[in-house]
Amino acid sequence: MNTNPEITFGTRIRKSPFFESTMKWGVKGFTVYNKMFMPTYYKSYLDDYLSLANDVTIWDVGGERQVEITGKDAEIFIEYITPRDISQCKVGQCMYILLTEKNGGVVNDPVLLKLANNHYWLSIADSDVLLWCKGIASSKDFDVKIIEPDVSPLALQGPKAPQVMEKIVGSWAKDLKFFYFKEIEINKIPVVLARSGWSGEAGYEVYLRDGKLGNKLWEIFMDAGKEFKIAPAAPNQICRIECGMLSYGSDMTLEENPYDLNFDKFVNLEKKHEFLAKNALIKINKNGAKKELVGIEILGDPFLDYVGDHLPMYFDQKSIGKITSSVYSPRLKKNIGLALIERRKQDIVKGYNLKINNQSLEVRICKLPFLRNK
């Protein structure tokens, strides 16, 4: 069996504005994210992790596409598609939200950016949010314009990210609050600079607003980061699991609702505006969720790589759910992961197991996150 098949590049899957730079700097693997090639690693998953944990890394995350929503009903429209109350979101602020369909299932978990009154971006995970939003807008006759703009994020992540950013844009970058952003230019390149990221480390996301200038922007960061040991990398599974961050498509899908994921804080059943999943979420909240997302420790020898498959999880020889993400953490020196299991009536943390490679390994339930975000 061929365990290392090639990915064929073609016009059906898009290349990001940073694609040439990723090839120049030695990318070794890609995935497809929102119909765009996105790097997965450079030197090795472990080397990329160490650079992220100790120094600073630059990521091509252009696959995190933006859905731009403007028009008279833009705010009302977003209130309709999320159970979170966004009425207090300020211009220049980011907000993590869940998009939920009629039955409460999670469609996506984007970051919302408010650029102006009735002007928003949804920075999306991997699902067809653009088409979903267009369908809802048409069926409910919202006065909105919904497009995918020429915007592609570049991430700067790691403990030395603030030093690199200060060198490029000035000292104010260190004072930018988490989940806030500014519209600026870097060497005449238009960007939105946000204090955010999917790593648990200090960092920024730089939303490029002119796709022709992607490789130029990349090289500006590589040059400024030399003295801080900057390295090209990609969204890192080890770091995000350590910090309890979920990945849409892996840890949650349309089959899960916010209560399954312990995301009660992102649901406001009493908010002023009506929203699509309201009746379903009221019912789930009343009757109780059937699943729960938990952190886990897997006893045994260290996993050599990120486990890319869901693994069944058992209690007393009965299948009770699945491990959605698992990896060995060098900082914690143990195998850790996330699991979706049947909601427990008692707080039992031991007695679980999984089967992998003809082995049965003991699994223990842990509190999330394993490490705090920085």
C-alpha positions, -999 to 999 in steps of 0.1 A, spaced: 0 0 0 13 35 -9 14 54 23 28 86 8 7 96 -23 14 128 -41 -10 158 -42 -15 170 -77 -16 208 -81 -42 222 -105 -66 251 -110 -95 235 -91 -77 239 -58 -65 274 -53 -30 285 -43 -27 312 -16 -9 345 -22 20 331 -1 23 298 -21 56 306 -38 72 317 -6 61 285 12 78 265 -17 109 286 -15 112 281 23 109 243 21 73 233 28 70 195 29 33 189 32 0 204 23 -37 199 32 -67 214 14 -86 240 34 -116 258 20 -106 247 -15 -71 261 -11 -37 244 -5 -25 251 30 9 239 44 11 214 72 48 213 81 83 223 70 114 206 88 93 182 108 62 184 130 84 184 161 109 210 148 81 233 138 65 228 173 98 237 190 102 268 169 67 278 178 71 271 215 105 287 219 109 314 192 87 326 164 70 311 133 53 324 102 23 305 88 5 307 55 -31 304 66 -46 319 35 -70 290 35 -88 306 63 -110 325 39 -131 356 48 -168 360 42 -175 397 41 -210 408 51 -221 444 45 -254 463 41 -282 477 61 -290 443 77 -255 431 82 -255 431 120 -290 416 122 -280 389 98 -250 379 119 -272 379 150 -295 355 131 -268 329 122 -251 328 156 -264 321 191 -238 345 206 -249 381 213 -227 403 191 -244 436 200 -215 447 222 -188 440 196 -169 472 189 -154 485 156 -118 471 157 -127 441 178 -127 404 171 -151 379 186 -151 341 185 -186 329 175 -204 297 165 -226 295 134 -254 271 140 -281 256 117 -318 252 125 -313 220 146 -284 235 166 -256 218 147 -223 238 144 -217 249 108 -184 267 115 -166 285 143 -152 316 128 -136 347 143 -158 377 136 -141 410 128 -161 443 129 -145 467 105 -173 493 107 -210 495 116 -227 469 93 -193 458 79 -180 424 91 -157 396 82 -161 360 92 -127 344 93 -138 309 87 -127 273 95 -131 246 68 -167 245 56 -189 262 29 -199 293 49 -201 316 19 -228 294 2 -246 288 35 -248 325 43 -259 334 8 -287 308 10 -300 321 44 -298 357 32 -319 349 1 -345 328 20 -351 355 47 -347 385 24 -320 402 44 -306 435 29 -270 424 28 -241 419 4 -221 387 9 -188 381 -9 -154 365 -5 -130 395 -5 -94 395 -16 -82 389 19 -57 362 30 -43 358 66 -7 353 74 0 343 110 30 353 132 30 330 163 54 323 191 68 340 222 90 363 201 62 374 178 57 407 196 94 416 191 92 409 154 60 428 150 75 458 170 104 458 146 81 460 116 53 484 127 64 500 159 61 496 197 23 500 197 20 464 184 30 451 218 1 470 234 -26 458 210 -51 439 231 -59 403 224 -88 400 199 -85 436 187 -72 448 154 -60 478 134 -62 486 97 -27 497 86 -1 495 58 32 475 61 56 490 35 26 502 15 9 468 17 -27 471 30 -34 448 60 -56 443 90 -33 435 120 -51 414 147 -38 402 180 -50 366 176 -40 331 165 -46 294 167 -16 284 188 -19 293 225 13 313 221 17 350 217 9 361 182 -8 380 155 -28 374 123 -20 397 94 -49 399 69 -34 408 36 -58 429 15 -41 426 -19 -33 391 -30 -7 402 -55 16 412 -27 16 380 -6 52 369 -13 65 404 -7 48 405 27 61 371 36 97 382 29 93 413 50 85 391 80 113 366 73 138 394 70 127 411 102 126 379 121 161 366 114 176 378 147 147 361 166 152 327 148 120 330 128 110 298 110 83 289 85 57 266 100 20 258 99 -9 255 123 5 231 149 -16 203 163 5 198 194 2 234 206 -34 237 199 -43 204 217 -22 215 247 -43 246 249 -76 228 243 -83 245 210 -108 227 187 -105 220 150 -136 222 130 -141 189 111 -120 170 136 -133 179 170 -167 192 160 -190 189 130 -226 196 121 -235 166 143 -224 185 175 -242 215 191 -226 241 214 -236 223 246 -219 191 234 -187 211 232 -191 228 266 -195 261 247 -224 274 268 -207 307 272 -210 313 234 -248 309 236 -272 336 248 -308 323 246 -321 356 259 -304 379 234 -325 406 218 -324 394 182 -339 362 169 -315 335 157 -318 304 136 -311 277 162 -330 293 191 -358 268 195 -334 238 191 -309 252 216 -336 260 241 -348 224 239 -312 210 242 -304 232 271 -336 221 289 -332 184 282 -294 182 285 -268 175 259 -261 139 250 -224 143 244 -195 160 261 -161 171 249 -133 161 273 -95 162 275 -77 129 278 -44 114 286 -34 82 268 -10 60 288 17 41 270 47 48 247 48 83 231 29 86 198 54 93 171 31 116 152 -3 134 153 -30 107 150 -50 117 119 -79 94 125 -108 92 150 -102 64 175 -131 46 193 -131 50 230 -145 24 254 -157 21 290 -164 -13 305 -160 -28 270 -187 -6 256 -181 20 229 -189 54 244 -175 78 218 -144 87 199 -111 104 204 -111 132 179 -75 145 182 -45 130 199 -7 137 199 24 134 221 32 166 240 69 171 245 62 198 271 39 176 292 58 144 283 26 124 277 1 115 250 -29 139 252 -60 145 232 -96 155 229 -126 131 229 -163 133 223 -181 108 246 -215 101 260 -222 126 287 -213 111 321 -237 109 350 -208 107 374 -173 123 372 -155 91 364 -120 98 351 -104 63 349 -114 29 334 -115 40 298 -95 26 269 -89 27 232 -77 2 206 -50 11 182 -26 -11 162 -40 -43 179 -33 -28 213 -56 -17 241 -43 15 258 -56 30 290 -72 64 288 -78 89 316 -101 120 314 -84 153 322 -94 189 326 -90 213 297 -68 231 288 -37 212 295 -17 244 292 -30 280 295 -30 303 265 -3 330 266 
